[in-house]
Amino acid sequence: MSIDDELLQDEQETQREMKFIREQLPIDTKDTYASDDLLAWVLDAIAQYYYESGVLESQDDEIDIDMEEVARYVCHLAEQEGQPRLDAQEVRLIAEADLDFQELSVE
């Protein structure tokens, strides 16, 4: 597979993930995350949390992730980086939907 094919495949997977996440969000939250840029930023920030917290290095079969902590981290990072003010509850819902998507993708 060429690098262009891999990039296209990654972009398609990202679009499927964003669509899945938006379908999981309550109606009143969907407008906030209608922008691919904002939702992609939130997903990147969630991944950054996983990386920095060591979650990705765990050898355990089951990992307990504190979604409230993930949400606080993302909201704090948004403030630091000049992103729009995020609601921690909404970010928690996105993080949970992201995990659900990852689990479905593995199956």
N, C-alpha and C positions, 0 to 999 in steps of 0.2 A: 504494500500500500504506500502510495507516495505521501509526502508531507502535506500536499494540498488536499488529498483525500482524507487524511487524518484530521486536518483542521476543519474540513467540512463536516465530518462525522461528529467532532466535538461540538461544533456550533449547533448541529441538529439535536444533539443530546441536551445541550443547554436549553434550547427552545422547548423541547419536550418537558424538561424539568420545570421550567418557568410556567408553562401551561398547567402542569399538574398542580403546582403550588397555588396558582391563582384559583384553580377549581376548589381547593380546600379552604380558601379564605372566606370569611363572612362577607356578605354583600357590601356592608359599609366600609370594609377594609380594602376591597378590590381596587377602588379608584386611587387610593394612596400608592399602590404598587402597580399601577397600569404602565408605568415607565419601565422598559427593560433595563435601563441604566440603573435606576434605584434598586430594583430587585436583584440585579446582578451584583451590585455593590454589597447589599445585605448578605447574599450568598457567599461572596468572597470574604466578608468579615466573619461570618460563621466558620468558614474553613480556616481562617486565620486563628480564631479562638481554639479550634480543635488542634491545630498545629502547635500553638504556643502552650496549650494546657497539657500536652503530652498524650491526649486521648488517642491520637493516631498510632502511637508507639505501643499501646497496650497489647499484651499477648493474651489477655483474658477472652474467653468466648463471649461473655456478656459484659458490656461496659455500661456503667451507670453515668449518664450525662445529666447534669443539673441544668435544665432548660432555662430556669430563672437566671442562673449565672451567665449562660450564653447570651440571653437577652440583655442583661445589664452591660456585659462587655460590648456588645454591638452598639447599644445606645450611647455608651460612653465614647466609643471610637467614632461614631457619627458626629458627636459634638466636637471632638478633637479635630476631625478632618473637614469640618464645615459642611457636612451633609445636612439635609433637612432633619428637624427634630423627629425622632422615631418614638413610637409607643412601644414600651417593653412587652406588653401583652401581644401586640401584633407581631413583633419580632419572634416571640416565643412560638406563635402559631406557624410562622414561616420556617423556623428551625425544626419544628416537629414534622411539618410537611416535607421538608428536605430529607429528613431521616426516613420517612415513609417511602419517598421516591427511591432513595438509595437501596432500601430493603427490597423493594419491588424489582429494581434493576438487577439485583444479585440473583434473584430466584429464577 
